[in-house]
Amino acid sequence: MFRYPVNLSSNMKPLRPVAYVEPLDKAVLSEAMRVAPLVVVKERTPRVLRELGINELYGSKYSKVKYGILRR
């Protein structure tokens, strides 16, 4: 679900038992692109997004979070 989860987040606790716990890889993103026209990935470092082949990045320079977008 998240590479570095914030375990104190009570809003996410109900989702944790059913979450996909493996890190994202290109195969998972390829499957997501098969069924959706747009995939948004939230990550803390742009390096990880670029390693996944995502080049469309958003987020302010002051934010710790970056968003990557894959489009068909």
N, C-alpha and C positions, 0 to 999 in steps of 0.2 A: 504494500500500500504506500508506504513512505520509506525512503532510504534511512532517514533519521527521524523516527516518530517523536512527537511531543506526547509522552505518555500521560501527562496531566490534563490533556484535552478531553473533557467529559463528553463533548459532542461527538467524538469519534469512537468512543468505547463500544457502542452497539455494532459498529461495522467491523471492528477488529477480528472477531471470530470467523467472519466469512471473507476476509480480505485476501487478495493475492499477495503472498509475502515475498516472492522472488523479485529481484531487481528487474526493471524493464529492459528488454532487449529488442533488437530489430525485428525478430520474429513476432513478438507480441504486438509491436506497432504495425507491422504489416497486416496482421489479422484484424486489428482495429480499423485500419484504413480500408479493408475489404468490406466492412459493414457500415462504415460511417464516412460521410464526405469530409469531415473535419475532426481532427484529434488534437486536444490541448493537453500538454504535459507540464506539470508544475515541478520545478526543481530549484535547488538553492544555487547551483553553479551552472553557468552557461557551458562550461566544458563538457559536462555530462550530456547536455542537450545536443551539442555538436557531435559528440561521439555516436549518438543515436541517429545522426543524419538529419537533425532538425536545424534549419538555418534561419527560420523566421522566429526571432526572439523578441519578447516584450518584457518590460519591467524597468522601473526607474533605477538610476545609479545608486540611490540611497536605500533601495529595498533589498532585503536579503533573499527575496524570492524572484525567480525569473519564470516566464511562461514561454513555452515553445509551441508552435502551431505547425501541424502537418496538414496539407490540403491535397485532395485528389487532383 
